[in-house]
Amino acid sequence: MKRYLINEMKCYLALVPDASEEEISDLKEWVAAGSSPYANPCSPYANPWYIADERGTELPFIEARRVIFILAEEMD
Protein backbone atom coordinates (compact mmCIF):
# COMPACT_ATOMS: atom_id res chain seq x y z
CA MET A 1 0.00 0.00 0.00
CA LYS A 2 2.81 2.45 0.84
CA ARG A 3 4.38 1.97 -2.58
CA TYR A 4 1.01 2.67 -4.20
CA LEU A 5 0.58 5.88 -2.19
CA ILE A 6 4.11 7.04 -3.00
CA ASN A 7 3.46 6.47 -6.71
CA GLU A 8 0.14 8.28 -6.38
CA MET A 9 1.95 11.19 -4.70
CA LYS A 10 4.49 11.39 -7.53
CA CYS A 11 1.70 11.51 -10.12
CA TYR A 12 -0.13 14.14 -8.09
CA LEU A 13 2.97 16.32 -7.75
CA ALA A 14 3.42 16.19 -11.54
CA LEU A 15 0.02 17.91 -11.72
CA VAL A 16 1.07 20.60 -9.21
CA PRO A 17 4.39 21.88 -10.59
CA ASP A 18 4.18 25.07 -8.52
CA ALA A 19 4.10 23.21 -5.18
CA SER A 20 6.45 24.77 -2.65
CA GLU A 21 9.01 22.78 -0.67
CA GLU A 22 6.89 23.29 2.46
CA GLU A 23 3.77 21.99 0.67
CA ILE A 24 5.68 18.97 -0.60
CA SER A 25 7.07 18.29 2.88
CA ASP A 26 3.58 18.42 4.41
CA LEU A 27 2.25 16.19 1.63
CA LYS A 28 5.01 13.63 2.26
CA GLU A 29 4.05 13.50 5.94
CA TRP A 30 0.37 13.03 4.99
CA VAL A 31 1.22 10.20 2.57
CA ALA A 32 3.67 8.58 5.04
CA ALA A 33 0.78 8.39 7.51
CA GLY A 34 -1.08 6.26 4.96
CA SER A 35 -3.23 8.90 3.26
CA SER A 36 -3.71 9.66 -0.41
CA PRO A 37 -2.93 13.10 -1.88
CA TYR A 38 -6.25 12.96 -3.73
CA ALA A 39 -9.60 13.73 -2.19
CA ASN A 40 -12.35 11.15 -2.04
CA PRO A 41 -15.18 11.85 0.39
CA CYS A 42 -16.20 8.17 0.40
CA SER A 43 -12.80 7.01 1.68
CA PRO A 44 -10.36 7.78 4.49
CA TYR A 45 -8.13 9.62 2.01
CA ALA A 46 -9.77 13.03 2.35
CA ASN A 47 -7.64 16.08 3.08
CA PRO A 48 -7.05 16.57 6.82
CA TRP A 49 -9.12 19.78 6.90
CA TYR A 50 -12.15 18.35 5.04
CA ILE A 51 -12.10 21.38 2.72
CA ALA A 52 -14.46 20.96 -0.23
CA ASP A 53 -15.25 22.84 -3.43
CA GLU A 54 -18.60 24.45 -4.26
CA ARG A 55 -20.00 21.04 -5.33
CA GLY A 56 -19.06 19.46 -2.00
CA THR A 57 -16.19 17.42 -3.43
CA GLU A 58 -13.18 17.41 -1.12
CA LEU A 59 -10.08 19.08 -2.51
CA PRO A 60 -6.73 17.36 -3.02
CA PHE A 61 -4.16 17.94 -0.27
CA ILE A 62 -2.14 20.90 -1.62
CA GLU A 63 -5.18 22.77 -2.92
CA ALA A 64 -6.92 22.36 0.45
CA ARG A 65 -3.76 23.44 2.28
CA ARG A 66 -3.64 26.61 0.18
CA VAL A 67 -7.26 27.40 1.01
CA ILE A 68 -6.48 27.07 4.74
CA PHE A 69 -3.64 29.59 4.43
CA ILE A 70 -5.80 32.02 2.42
CA LEU A 71 -8.56 31.81 5.02
CA ALA A 72 -6.05 32.36 7.84
CA GLU A 73 -4.68 35.47 6.11
CA GLU A 74 -8.20 36.84 5.59
CA MET A 75 -8.96 36.43 9.29
CA ASP A 76 -5.89 38.44 10.36
C-alpha positions as CSV (number, residue, x, y, z in Angstrom):
1,M,0.0,0.0,0.0
2,K,2.8,2.4,0.8
3,R,4.4,2.0,-2.6
4,Y,1.0,2.7,-4.2
5,L,0.6,5.9,-2.2
6,I,4.1,7.0,-3.0
7,N,3.5,6.5,-6.7
8,E,0.1,8.3,-6.4
9,M,1.9,11.2,-4.7
10,K,4.5,11.4,-7.5
11,C,1.7,11.5,-10.1
12,Y,-0.1,14.1,-8.1
13,L,3.0,16.3,-7.8
14,A,3.4,16.2,-11.5
15,L,0.0,17.9,-11.7
16,V,1.1,20.6,-9.2
17,P,4.4,21.9,-10.6
18,D,4.2,25.1,-8.5
19,A,4.1,23.2,-5.2
20,S,6.5,24.8,-2.6
21,E,9.0,22.8,-0.7
22,E,6.9,23.3,2.5
23,E,3.8,22.0,0.7
24,I,5.7,19.0,-0.6
25,S,7.1,18.3,2.9
26,D,3.6,18.4,4.4
27,L,2.3,16.2,1.6
28,K,5.0,13.6,2.3
29,E,4.0,13.5,5.9
30,W,0.4,13.0,5.0
31,V,1.2,10.2,2.6
32,A,3.7,8.6,5.0
33,A,0.8,8.4,7.5
34,G,-1.1,6.3,5.0
35,S,-3.2,8.9,3.3
36,S,-3.7,9.7,-0.4
37,P,-2.9,13.1,-1.9
38,Y,-6.3,13.0,-3.7
39,A,-9.6,13.7,-2.2
40,N,-12.4,11.1,-2.0
41,P,-15.2,11.8,0.4
42,C,-16.2,8.2,0.4
43,S,-12.8,7.0,1.7
44,P,-10.4,7.8,4.5
45,Y,-8.1,9.6,2.0
46,A,-9.8,13.0,2.4
47,N,-7.6,16.1,3.1
48,P,-7.1,16.6,6.8
49,W,-9.1,19.8,6.9
50,Y,-12.1,18.4,5.0
51,I,-12.1,21.4,2.7
52,A,-14.5,21.0,-0.2
53,D,-15.3,22.8,-3.4
54,E,-18.6,24.4,-4.3
55,R,-20.0,21.0,-5.3
56,G,-19.1,19.5,-2.0
57,T,-16.2,17.4,-3.4
58,E,-13.2,17.4,-1.1
59,L,-10.1,19.1,-2.5
60,P,-6.7,17.4,-3.0
61,F,-4.2,17.9,-0.3
62,I,-2.1,20.9,-1.6
63,E,-5.2,22.8,-2.9
64,A,-6.9,22.4,0.4
65,R,-3.8,23.4,2.3
66,R,-3.6,26.6,0.2
67,V,-7.3,27.4,1.0
68,I,-6.5,27.1,4.7
69,F,-3.6,29.6,4.4
70,I,-5.8,32.0,2.4
71,L,-8.6,31.8,5.0
72,A,-6.0,32.4,7.8
73,E,-4.7,35.5,6.1
74,E,-8.2,36.8,5.6
75,M,-9.0,36.4,9.3
76,D,-5.9,38.4,10.4
